[in-house]
Amino acid sequence: MKISHIEHLGIAVKSIEEALPYYENVLGLKCYNIEEVADQKVKTAFLKVGEVKIELLEATSPDSTIAKYLENGGRGIHHIAFAIEDGVANALAECDEKGIRLIDSAPRKGAEGLQIAFLHPKSTCGILTELCEK
């Protein structure tokens, strides 16, 4: 697989509305996009630091993965996302061949129109890893 850059860092927050003032007023970043990804039961807000995006993730349902993450004491960085140049499907096949546990067996639609898939943290040194392509 060919990774070109870190696409974004996903940060779990209880409330985007409560978190944005820190990122905008203290750090001086600008939120440029807020959207809901209904099938993932999450609301996202995006900010940029240079070429890297920060994705704030707020649960829209108590049974979403973000709600469960926060409920289990998770807070802060939820995942790291890498931009894949040679296709997420190819990267998944390569990871599967190498014995990496897949959360997604095929790419699916994510925020900002990206095709995404996740690798299980039990196979990735404890870091939930997202693979992305435009």
Residue, then its C-alpha position, 0 to 999 in steps of 0.5 A: m500500500k502506498i500512503s501519501h500523508i496523514e489525512h486526519l486525526g479523529i478526536a472523540v468529543k461529547s459535544i462539537e459545540e462545546a469543543l469548537p471554542y477551544y480549537e477556534n478561539v484558543l488554537g486559532l483554527k477555523c472549522y470549515n465543515i460540519e456534517e452528519v454521517a448518518d450510517q455511522k451515527v456521528k456528526t463531524a467537524f473539520l479543522k485544518v492544521g497545515e495540510v492535516k485535518i482534525e476531525l471532531l467526532e460527536a455521537t448522534s446515537p447512544d449505540s454509535t461507536i463514538a458513544k461507546y468509546l466515550e462511555n468506556g472512558g475514551r477521550g481525545i484521539h480516537h483514530i489516525a487516518f492515512a490517505i491511500e494512493d493505490g486504493v483502499a480496497n487494495a490496501l485492505a487486501e494487503c492488510d488481510e494477507k498480512g494477518i491484520r484484523l479488518i473492521d471493514s472488509a470493503p471500503r464504505k462512504g465516509a465524511e467529506g465524500l471519502q472512501i474509508a475502511f478501518l483496521h482493528p486496533k488489536s492488530t495495529c499496535g493499539i491504534l484504530t487506523e482508518l484508510c482513506e481515498k478520494 
